Amino acid sequence: MSSHSNTGTALITGASSGIGAIYADRLARRGYNLILVARNRERLDALARRLADETGRTIEVVAADLNKTSDLARVEAVLRSDASITLLVNNAGLGATAPLLASDIEKMTDMINLNVTALTRLTYAAVPGLVARGGGSIINIASIVGIAPEVLNGVYGGTKAFVLAFSQSLKHELADKNIRVQAVAPGATATDFWDIAGTPIQHLPGEIVMTADAMVDAALAGLDMGEFVTIPSLPDIADLHAYEAARQKLMPNLSRQVPAARYLGSAISNVRAH
């Protein structure tokens, strides 16, 4: 992954600023040509010009609002038709920090559409081509709230839990197709996400906030190391391995013919009481 030769084309959503723009910078320097997707055409064009000048890579831009059906369909068409694409970075997303019951349901619906529906449709558009061409990579930007939904808005946590579960399923289904799947779960990251989500970054304790550059560099290091889930701030990877081991231990007993004994005992006691 660290080669500076042409490694194909990376399509990055939410690429005009923040995490997406840093992925664009790093991937161009790793030898990727880029297709940058975001709503703000002016910022996309400025980023594309800078990266083309600095890296010599071919940079295309697609101005699109992924919450609009027609715009989403245009990006899907690019993923289906461009045979040079070897990497999809599903970075575009919305967040929220307000409690669930204090939130606007229309804004929550928009968040679900972007964080879940658009990500799913773009992945489904990309994967058949990657399989046909013999391999590729998918990076899905999740969040630590996918593991700890109590931290922020519950719908936001639910959408990021979907990203983690969806990525897990993709990893399983594509294991023999030479498709790399990585789910990145950042903690608080210093971008304009927080202003849009409703809590300015200045209101957060400094010790929990990572710079976007450091976050992306750690995530790409995790990709190089072959990690499936990368939590950039997690000090001890053994903790994540223990979390996964506990999940695996549950799996053989999640679906059985009879209820667990503790429920049978309770049911018998209730019958006798009546």
Secondary structure, 3 states (H helix, E strand, C coil): CCCCCCCCEEEEECCCCHHHHHHHHHHHHCCCEEEEEECCHHHHHHHHHHHHHHHCCCEEEEECCCCCHHHHHHHHHHHHHCCCEEEEEECCCCCCCCCHHHCCHHHHHHHHHHHHHHHHHHHHHHHHHHHHCCCEEEEEECCHHHCCCCCCCHHHHHHHHHHHHHHHHHHHHCCCCCEEEEEECCCCEECCHHHHHCCCHHHCCHHHCEEHHHHHHHHHHHHHCCCCEECCCCCCHHHHHHHHHHHHHHHHHCCCCCCCHHHHHHHHHHHHHC
